[in-house]
Amino acid sequence: MASKEYWFDLAEYDLITAKAMLETERLLYVGFMCHQAIEKALKGFCVLRGMEKIPYTHNLLLLAEKSSLIDTLNDDQMDFIDFLQPLNIEARYPDVKQKLLDVLTVEKCSEIYSLTEEFLKWIKERQ
């Protein structure tokens, strides 16, 4: 079983990748990597909570529930999870991809990156 450090290290790696994507204006991938960062941090928290089998899912809400963090999330954090959710799988499909690209401006991606950085820090502080 992977350790919590494994998951948190991957989350940090994905956050750094999101920043690189932001700097090069590969905006669709900023959202994707931010989703990945939060997903992996939540999986790390599942390990911290003693789960032996981490769910094979990309669903952030489900991972927040499984990690027991769901009850401590504020409304802004819940809204952020809802916003991030489609930036993972759905971003790969042509009909959704263009809609996302229309929304994902440099300014919006900068905000997503900052919120991800804050949320990741918040998750780590719960250890």
C-alpha positions as CSV (number, residue, x, y, z in Angstrom):
1,M,0.0,0.0,0.0
2,A,1.2,3.5,-0.8
3,S,2.0,5.8,2.1
4,K,0.5,9.1,2.8
5,E,3.8,10.7,1.9
6,Y,3.6,9.0,-1.6
7,W,0.2,10.6,-2.2
8,F,1.2,14.0,-0.8
9,D,4.4,14.1,-2.8
10,L,2.4,13.3,-6.0
11,A,0.0,16.1,-5.1
12,E,2.9,18.5,-4.8
13,Y,4.3,17.3,-8.1
14,D,1.0,17.8,-9.8
15,L,0.7,21.3,-8.4
16,I,4.1,22.2,-9.7
17,T,3.0,20.8,-13.1
18,A,-0.1,23.0,-13.0
19,K,2.0,26.0,-12.4
20,A,4.2,25.1,-15.4
21,M,1.0,24.7,-17.5
22,L,-0.2,28.1,-16.3
23,E,3.1,29.8,-17.2
24,T,2.9,28.3,-20.7
25,E,-0.8,29.0,-21.0
26,R,-1.8,25.3,-21.5
27,L,-5.0,26.3,-19.7
28,L,-7.0,23.1,-20.1
29,Y,-4.1,21.2,-18.3
30,V,-4.0,23.7,-15.4
31,G,-7.5,22.6,-14.4
32,F,-6.6,18.9,-15.0
33,M,-3.5,19.1,-12.9
34,C,-5.2,21.0,-10.1
35,H,-7.8,18.3,-10.0
36,Q,-5.1,15.7,-9.9
37,A,-3.3,17.5,-7.0
38,I,-6.5,17.6,-4.9
39,E,-7.4,14.0,-5.8
40,K,-4.0,12.7,-4.6
41,A,-4.0,14.8,-1.5
42,L,-7.5,13.4,-0.6
43,K,-6.2,9.9,-1.3
44,G,-3.2,10.6,1.0
45,F,-5.7,11.7,3.7
46,C,-7.5,8.4,3.2
47,V,-4.3,6.6,4.0
48,L,-3.8,8.8,7.0
49,R,-7.3,7.8,8.2
50,G,-6.2,4.1,8.1
51,M,-7.9,3.0,4.8
52,E,-6.0,0.0,3.5
53,K,-7.6,0.2,0.0
54,I,-7.8,3.6,-1.6
55,P,-10.8,3.9,-3.9
56,Y,-10.0,3.8,-7.7
57,T,-11.9,6.9,-8.4
58,H,-11.4,10.5,-9.7
59,N,-14.5,11.7,-7.9
60,L,-13.4,14.4,-5.4
61,L,-16.6,14.4,-3.5
62,L,-16.4,10.7,-2.9
63,L,-12.8,11.0,-1.8
64,A,-13.7,13.8,0.5
65,E,-16.4,11.5,2.0
66,K,-14.0,8.5,2.3
67,S,-11.3,10.6,3.9
68,S,-13.8,12.0,6.5
69,L,-12.9,15.5,5.5
70,I,-16.3,16.2,4.0
71,D,-17.7,17.3,7.3
72,T,-15.0,19.9,7.8
73,L,-15.2,21.5,4.4
74,N,-16.7,24.9,4.2
75,D,-19.1,26.1,1.4
76,D,-16.3,27.6,-0.6
77,Q,-14.3,24.4,-0.5
78,M,-17.3,22.4,-1.5
79,D,-18.0,24.8,-4.4
80,F,-14.4,24.5,-5.4
81,I,-14.6,20.7,-5.5
82,D,-17.7,21.0,-7.6
83,F,-15.9,23.3,-10.0
84,L,-12.8,21.0,-10.2
85,Q,-14.7,17.8,-10.8
86,P,-15.4,18.1,-14.5
87,L,-11.8,19.3,-15.2
88,N,-10.5,15.7,-15.0
89,I,-12.3,13.2,-17.1
90,E,-14.8,15.4,-19.0
91,A,-12.0,17.7,-20.3
92,R,-10.9,14.9,-22.5
93,Y,-14.1,14.8,-24.6
94,P,-14.5,17.1,-27.6
95,D,-18.0,18.5,-26.8
96,V,-16.9,19.5,-23.3
97,K,-13.3,20.5,-24.1
98,Q,-14.3,23.6,-26.1
99,K,-16.8,24.7,-23.4
100,L,-14.0,24.4,-20.8
101,L,-11.5,26.3,-22.9
102,D,-14.1,29.1,-23.2
103,V,-14.2,29.4,-19.4
104,L,-10.5,28.7,-18.6
105,T,-8.9,32.1,-19.2
106,V,-5.5,32.9,-17.8
107,E,-7.1,34.9,-15.0
108,K,-9.5,32.0,-14.2
109,C,-6.6,29.5,-14.2
110,S,-4.5,31.7,-12.0
111,E,-7.4,31.7,-9.5
112,I,-7.8,27.9,-9.8
113,Y,-4.1,27.4,-9.2
114,S,-4.2,29.7,-6.1
115,L,-7.3,28.0,-4.7
116,T,-5.7,24.6,-5.3
117,E,-2.5,25.6,-3.5
118,E,-4.6,26.9,-0.5
119,F,-6.8,23.8,-0.4
120,L,-3.8,21.5,-0.6
121,K,-2.2,23.3,2.3
122,W,-5.4,23.1,4.2
123,I,-5.6,19.3,3.7
124,K,-2.0,18.9,4.8
125,E,-2.6,20.9,8.0
126,R,-5.3,18.4,9.0
127,Q,-2.7,15.6,9.4
